[in-house]
Amino acid sequence: QVQLVESGGGSVQVGGSLRLSCVASGDTIGRYCMGWFRQIPDREREGVAGIESDGSTSYADSVKGRFTISQDSAKNILYLQMDSLKPEDTAMYYCAADLSRKWHCSPLQSDYDFWGQGTQVTVS
């Protein structure tokens, strides 16, 4: 069992930056797949960024070059640094853990077992 709590969301101007944090408890990150997802009301939750146990990262094309996922295993925190934010980035952002995988992380929400409560990001 893993508990995830996101923070760092808020309102930001176009072109601004935010850093989202996801604090994990009950287990240690860095030993399995972790990811960030986002969701707009009435739309499917989409994968934004993922990180494997070896630190390898992947990104959705829409955020590539602007977002950076990272993890601090010592502090048990997952981060999403978001730069050059656009109005299209407005969404509820969730962190997630897939305890069944250490690599070959999935971009699909259905493959993740544990989720945070979400943090709202609004860009205008």
N, CA, C and O of each residue as an XYZ file, in Angstrom:
496
protein
N       0.834     -1.174      0.000
C       0.000      0.000      0.000
C       0.885      1.246      0.000
O       1.821      1.370      0.790
N       0.561      2.155     -0.903
C       1.292      3.410     -1.012
C       0.294      4.563     -0.963
O      -0.728      4.550     -1.649
N       0.602      5.535     -0.158
C      -0.201      6.745     -0.112
C       0.561      7.867     -0.803
O       1.755      8.054     -0.566
N      -0.126      8.605     -1.648
C       0.490      9.667     -2.424
C      -0.264     10.969     -2.195
O      -1.494     10.998     -2.242
N       0.469     12.033     -1.950
C      -0.131     13.336     -1.716
C       0.573     14.370     -2.567
O       1.770     14.606     -2.406
N      -0.174     14.991     -3.481
C       0.381     16.012     -4.352
C       0.246     17.394     -3.730
O      -0.626     17.640     -2.897
N       1.123     18.281     -4.152
C       1.041     19.676     -3.776
C       1.784     20.497     -4.821
O       2.495     19.949     -5.664
N       1.617     21.798     -4.760
C       2.341     22.688     -5.647
C       1.518     23.289     -6.764
O       2.008     24.144     -7.501
N       0.283     22.861     -6.901
C      -0.564     23.422     -7.931
C      -0.988     24.834     -7.594
O      -0.772     25.318     -6.483
N      -1.593     25.485     -8.568
C      -2.049     26.847     -8.378
C      -2.293     27.522     -9.702
O      -2.350     26.874    -10.746
N      -2.437     28.819     -9.650
C      -2.656     29.625    -10.852
C      -1.362     30.305    -11.258
O      -0.623     30.823    -10.420
N      -1.105     30.295    -12.540
C       0.124     30.880    -13.052
C      -0.144     31.519    -14.410
O      -1.033     31.087    -15.145
N       0.616     32.528    -14.729
C       0.480     33.181    -16.021
C       1.088     32.338    -17.134
O       1.959     31.500    -16.898
N       0.620     32.574    -18.329
C       1.189     31.904    -19.492
C       2.696     32.157    -19.535
O       3.154     33.289    -19.380
N       3.446     31.093    -19.745
C       4.892     31.201    -19.778
C       5.556     31.023    -18.432
O       6.783     30.978    -18.342
N       4.762     30.921    -17.393
C       5.295     30.767    -16.054
C       5.664     29.337    -15.732
O       5.611     28.453    -16.587
N       6.040     29.127    -14.480
C       6.509     27.818    -14.035
C       5.858     27.418    -12.723
O       5.470     28.259    -11.912
N       5.752     26.126    -12.540
C       5.306     25.537    -11.291
C       6.068     24.247    -11.075
O       6.479     23.589    -12.031
N       6.253     23.892     -9.830
C       6.825     22.601     -9.501
C       5.855     21.838     -8.620
O       5.531     22.263     -7.512
N       5.404     20.718     -9.123
C       4.514     19.861     -8.370
C       5.324     18.836     -7.589
O       6.357     18.354     -8.054
N       4.843     18.517     -6.408
C       5.488     17.523     -5.573
C       4.494     16.428     -5.222
O       3.296     16.677     -5.087
N       4.997     15.236     -5.078
C       4.184     14.100     -4.675
C       4.947     13.355     -3.595
O       5.978     12.738     -3.863
N       4.438     13.413     -2.385
C       5.078     12.746     -1.262
C       4.466     11.368     -1.089
O       3.249     11.227     -0.966
N       5.310     10.362     -1.080
C       4.866      8.989     -0.945
C       5.140      8.473      0.456
O       6.149      8.813      1.074
N       4.236      7.656      0.942
C       4.418      7.002      2.227
C       3.923      5.571      2.131
O       3.089      5.249      1.285
N       4.431      4.725      2.991
C       4.049      3.325      2.966
C       4.963      2.464      2.125
O       4.938      1.238      2.236
N       5.763      3.084      1.292
C       6.729      2.388      0.465
C       7.762      3.402      0.013
O       7.667      4.585      0.340
N       8.733      2.946     -0.726
C       9.820      3.801     -1.171
C       9.802      3.929     -2.683
O       9.846      2.925     -3.393
N       9.737      5.148     -3.175
C       9.774      5.364     -4.608
C      11.181      5.107     -5.110
O      12.131      5.015     -4.333
N      11.293      4.996     -6.406
C      12.584      4.686     -6.997
C      12.794      3.205     -7.219
O      13.795      2.792     -7.804
N      11.843      2.401     -6.749
C      11.924      0.956     -6.935
C      10.858      0.444     -7.900
O      10.766     -0.759     -8.142
N      10.065      1.339     -8.443
C       9.016      0.962     -9.366
C       8.635      2.177    -10.200
O       9.134      3.281     -9.982
N       7.753      1.955    -11.146
C       7.346      3.038    -12.036
C       6.517      4.087    -11.305
O       5.642      3.769    -10.500
N       6.817      5.332    -11.607
C       6.049      6.454    -11.111
C       5.686      7.339    -12.294
O       6.416      7.402    -13.283
N       4.561      8.015    -12.185
C       4.152      8.865    -13.284
C       3.295     10.030    -12.853
O       2.740     10.046    -11.754
N       3.197     10.997    -13.732
C       2.294     12.116    -13.578
C       1.255     12.047    -14.683
O       1.575     11.789    -15.844
N       0.019     12.280    -14.307
C      -1.094     12.305    -15.241
C      -1.861     13.600    -15.045
O      -1.727     14.267    -14.019
N      -2.657     13.945    -16.028
C      -3.523     15.106    -15.879
C      -4.869     14.824    -16.516
O      -4.999     13.985    -17.408
N      -5.866     15.546    -16.034
C      -7.211     15.322    -16.521
C      -8.004     16.620    -16.574
O      -8.032     17.398    -15.620
N      -8.639     16.825    -17.701
C      -9.601     17.902    -17.893
C     -10.986     17.286    -17.745
O     -11.208     16.170    -18.217
N     -11.926     17.979    -17.102
C     -13.260     17.410    -16.926
C     -13.844     16.868    -18.226
O     -13.756     17.505    -19.276
N     -14.431     15.703    -18.141
C     -15.086     15.025    -19.262
C     -14.099     14.481    -20.295
O     -14.494     14.079    -21.390
N     -12.836     14.472    -19.946
C     -11.846     13.884    -20.833
C     -11.079     12.779    -20.114
O     -11.021     12.729    -18.885
N     -10.501     11.906    -20.910
C      -9.727     10.808    -20.356
C      -8.465     11.336    -19.693
O      -7.823     12.262    -20.189
N      -8.128     10.736    -18.572
C      -6.886     11.098    -17.911
C      -5.712     10.665    -18.782
O      -5.654      9.521    -19.233
N      -4.790     11.571    -19.013
C      -3.686     11.287    -19.909
C      -2.349     11.296    -19.176
O      -2.138     12.047    -18.223
N      -1.470     10.447    -19.649
C      -0.132     10.407    -19.098
C       0.666     11.616    -19.538
O       0.623     12.006    -20.705
N       1.386     12.200    -18.619
C       2.201     13.376    -18.882
C       3.683     13.029    -18.875
O       4.417     13.384    -19.798
N       4.113     12.340    -17.841
C       5.514     11.994    -17.697
C       5.655     10.760    -16.831
O       4.845     10.527    -15.933
N       6.673      9.978    -17.096
C       6.934      8.784    -16.315
C       8.403      8.648    -16.015
O       9.252      9.172    -16.736
N       8.697      7.939    -14.948
C      10.081      7.708    -14.570
C      10.222      6.271    -14.089
O       9.408      5.780    -13.307
N      11.263      5.609    -14.567
C      11.507      4.225    -14.228
C      12.445      4.120    -13.028
O      13.000      5.114    -12.561
N      12.605      2.908    -12.549
C      13.422      2.708    -11.361
C      14.876      3.098    -11.570
O      15.572      3.443    -10.614
N      15.339      3.045    -12.815
C      16.717      3.426    -13.101
C      16.858      4.914    -13.408
O      17.956      5.386    -13.704
N      15.765      5.645    -13.338
C      15.796      7.068    -13.577
C      15.448      7.488    -14.985
O      15.351      8.683    -15.262
N      15.259      6.546    -15.872
C      14.877      6.875    -17.240
C      13.514      7.543    -17.260
O      12.616      7.158    -16.511
N      13.360      8.536    -18.110
C      12.128      9.310    -18.149
C      11.500      9.286    -19.528
O      12.164      9.037    -20.534
N      10.214      9.548    -19.548
C       9.485      9.656    -20.794
C       8.430     10.737    -20.641
O       7.987     11.031    -19.530
N       8.026     11.330    -21.767
C       7.099     12.446    -21.731
C       6.109     12.372    -22.876
O       6.406     11.858    -23.954
N       4.935     12.893    -22.614
C       3.984     13.087    -23.690
C       4.525     14.155    -24.630
O       5.202     15.089    -24.199
N       4.227     14.014    -25.902
C       4.722     14.974    -26.875
C       4.299     16.405    -26.542
O       5.027     17.357    -26.825
N       3.144     16.543    -25.953
C       2.613     17.865    -25.671
C       3.406     18.634    -24.617
O       3.314     19.859    -24.543
N       4.181     17.926    -23.806
C       4.929     18.584    -22.742
C       6.431     18.421    -22.888
O       7.194     18.990    -22.108
N       6.857     17.665    -23.860
C       8.276     17.400    -24.055
C       9.043     18.702    -24.253
O       8.657     19.556    -25.052
N      10.122     18.829    -23.519
C      10.924     20.037    -23.587
C      10.508     21.111    -22.613
O      11.240     22.081    -22.414
N       9.344     20.959    -22.000
C       8.840     21.950    -21.055
C       8.708     21.398    -19.642
O       8.885     22.128    -18.667
N       8.401     20.124    -19.533
C       8.216     19.488    -18.226
C       9.377     18.551    -17.935
O       9.960     17.962    -18.846
N       9.703     18.421    -16.664
C      10.752     17.511    -16.238
C      10.290     16.727    -15.015
O       9.920     17.313    -13.998
N      10.312     15.415    -15.118
C       9.970     14.563    -13.990
C      11.250     14.108    -13.306
O      12.247     13.813    -13.966
N      11.218     14.055    -12.004
C      12.372     13.600    -11.244
C      11.904     13.009     -9.927
O      10.756     13.199     -9.523
N      12.783     12.302     -9.270
C      12.440     11.718     -7.985
C      13.608     11.823     -7.030
O      14.770     11.697     -7.415
N      13.271     12.056     -5.783
C      14.238     12.101     -4.708
C      13.932     10.902     -3.823
O      13.046     10.958     -2.970
N      14.665      9.827     -4.029
C      14.394      8.598     -3.307
C      14.637      8.751     -1.806
O      13.926      8.155     -0.996
N      15.629      9.539     -1.439
C      15.943      9.731     -0.033
C      14.794     10.392      0.711
O      14.517     10.056      1.862
N      14.127     11.330      0.054
C      13.003     12.032      0.666
C      11.657     11.432      0.300
O      10.619     11.832      0.828
N      11.686     10.471     -0.610
C      10.461      9.808     -1.048
C       9.489     10.797     -1.700
O       8.293     10.799     -1.409
N      10.027     11.627     -2.578
C       9.223     12.644     -3.242
C       9.411     12.564     -4.753
O      10.533     12.452     -5.247
N       8.324     12.621     -5.458
C       8.315     12.703     -6.908
C       7.997     14.142     -7.298
O       7.128     14.773     -6.698
N       8.696     14.657     -8.295
C       8.501     16.035     -8.722
C       8.101     16.116    -10.187
O       8.409     15.234    -10.990
N       7.417     17.182    -10.504
C       7.175     17.543    -11.890
C       7.435     19.037    -12.020
O       6.646     19.861    -11.557
N       8.536     19.368    -12.647
C       8.856     20.759    -12.921
C       8.201     21.145    -14.234
O       8.437     20.508    -15.260
N       7.387     22.175    -14.207
C       6.642     22.611    -15.381
C       7.069     24.030    -15.733
O       6.896     24.961    -14.947
N       7.619     24.174    -16.910
C       8.074     25.469    -17.399
C       7.338     25.822    -18.682
O       6.737     24.963    -19.327
N       7.394     27.090    -19.038
C       6.751     27.571    -20.264
C       5.310     27.101    -20.353
O       4.878     26.575    -21.379
N       4.587     27.291    -19.289
C       3.224     26.777    -19.208
C       2.295     27.470    -20.201
O       2.411     28.665    -20.474
N       1.386     26.683    -20.719
C       0.409     27.137    -21.692
C      -1.003     26.947    -21.138
O      -1.202     26.145    -20.227
N      -1.981     27.672    -21.673
C      -3.359     27.462    -21.227
C      -3.807     26.008    -21.379
O      -4.618     25.526    -20.588
N      -3.295     25.320    -22.373
C      -3.648     23.927    -22.606
C      -3.170     23.006    -21.491
O      -3.618     21.862    -21.402
N      -2.273     23.484    -20.646
C      -1.785     22.692    -19.528
C      -2.725     22.730    -18.330
O      -2.521     22.004    -17.358
N      -3.736     23.560    -18.393
C      -4.703     23.650    -17.305
C      -5.404     22.311    -17.119
O      -6.017     21.788    -18.049
N      -5.311     21.767    -15.922
C      -5.880     20.452    -15.639
C      -5.655     20.115    -14.176
O      -4.942     20.817    -13.458
N      -6.276     19.027    -13.752
C      -5.965     18.436    -12.468
C      -4.816     17.463    -12.685
O      -4.886     16.591    -13.552
N      -3.783     17.611    -11.912
C      -2.605     16.772    -12.056
C      -2.529     15.750    -10.930
O      -2.742     16.075     -9.762
N      -2.224     14.516    -11.298
C      -2.151     13.413    -10.353
C      -0.807     12.704    -10.467
O      -0.267     12.547    -11.562
N      -0.285     12.286     -9.345
C       0.853     11.381     -9.389
C       0.337      9.969     -9.162
O      -0.708      9.768     -8.544
N       1.075      9.007     -9.664
C       0.633      7.626     -9.599
C       1.823      6.686     -9.503
O       2.931      7.009     -9.931
N       1.567      5.520     -8.932
C       2.591      4.494     -8.779
C       2.098      3.171     -9.337
O       0.945      2.786     -9.143
N       2.984      2.492    -10.026
C       2.718      1.150    -10.538
C       3.713      0.215     -9.873
O       4.864      0.121    -10.300
N       3.280     -0.466     -8.845
C       4.174     -1.320     -8.079
C       4.531     -2.609     -8.799
O       5.406     -3.346     -8.344
N       3.874     -2.892     -9.906
C       4.137     -4.120    -10.635
C       5.278     -3.997    -11.626
O       5.711     -4.996    -12.201
N       5.768     -2.790    -11.831
C       6.801     -2.556    -12.830
C       7.960     -1.739    -12.269
O       7.763     -0.816    -11.478
N       9.150     -2.088    -12.687
C      10.343     -1.323    -12.374
C      10.847     -0.577    -13.603
O      11.546      0.430    -13.486
N      10.493     -1.070    -14.763
C      10.872     -0.465    -16.023
C       9.773     -0.744    -17.043
O       8.771     -1.389    -16.735
N       9.974     -0.253    -18.250
C       8.936     -0.346    -19.273
C       7.622      0.201    -18.731
O       6.569     -0.425    -18.855
N       7.705      1.355    -18.141
C       6.549      1.972    -17.520
C       5.483      2.313    -18.549
O       5.781      2.713    -19.675
N       4.264      2.150    -18.142
C       3.121      2.364    -19.021
C       2.641      3.808    -18.958
O       2.670      4.429    -17.895
N       2.198      4.346    -20.099
C       1.591      5.680    -20.102
C       0.089      5.645    -19.845
O      -0.573      6.683    -19.887
N      -0.450      4.463    -19.580
C      -1.887      4.304    -19.416
C      -2.276      4.318    -17.947
O      -1.662      3.637    -17.125
N      -3.295      5.094    -17.626
C      -3.715      5.198    -16.238
C      -4.186      3.866    -15.669
O      -4.085      3.635    -14.464
N      -4.699      2.992    -16.526
C      -5.217      1.714    -16.059
C      -4.134      0.801    -15.506
O      -4.440     -0.165    -14.807
N      -2.891      1.089    -15.805
C      -1.791      0.260    -15.340
C      -1.207      0.730    -14.013
O      -0.264      0.125    -13.503
N      -1.747      1.782    -13.460
C      -1.252      2.304    -12.194
C      -2.209      1.977    -11.064
O      -3.427      2.075    -11.212
N      -1.646      1.590     -9.947
C      -2.428      1.071     -8.828
C      -2.770      2.110     -7.772
O      -3.818      2.029     -7.132
N      -1.902      3.069     -7.592
C      -2.063      4.031     -6.513
C      -2.002      5.445     -7.046
O      -1.186      5.775     -7.906
N      -2.881      6.267     -6.518
C      -3.037      7.635     -7.000
C      -3.128      8.627     -5.859
O      -3.622      8.316     -4.775
N      -2.641      9.823     -6.125
C      -2.844     10.912     -5.205
C      -4.204     11.536     -5.418
O      -4.964     11.112     -6.288
N      -4.508     12.547     -4.621
C      -5.819     13.189     -4.693
C      -5.906     14.233     -5.794
O      -6.999     14.683     -6.139
N      -4.784     14.616     -6.339
C      -4.746     15.587     -7.410
C      -4.471     16.993     -6.916
O      -4.804     17.344     -5.783
N      -3.864     17.792     -7.772
C      -3.641     19.201     -7.496
C      -3.934     19.989     -8.765
O      -3.488     19.624     -9.853
N      -4.679     21.060     -8.617
C      -5.151     21.818     -9.768
C      -4.094     22.789    -10.265
O      -3.466     23.504     -9.485
N      -3.910     22.800    -11.573
C      -3.033     23.759    -12.229
C      -3.868     24.560    -13.217
O      -4.541     23.995    -14.079
N      -3.817     25.870    -13.085
C      -4.560     26.742    -13.973
C      -3.601     27.750    -14.600
O      -2.898     28.475    -13.896
N      -3.581     27.785    -15.912
C      -2.684     28.669    -16.649
C      -3.529     29.635    -17.464
O      -4.355     29.216    -18.275
N      -3.322     30.917    -17.249
C      -4.089     31.918    -17.979
C      -3.296     33.196    -18.131
O      -3.785     34.159    -18.724
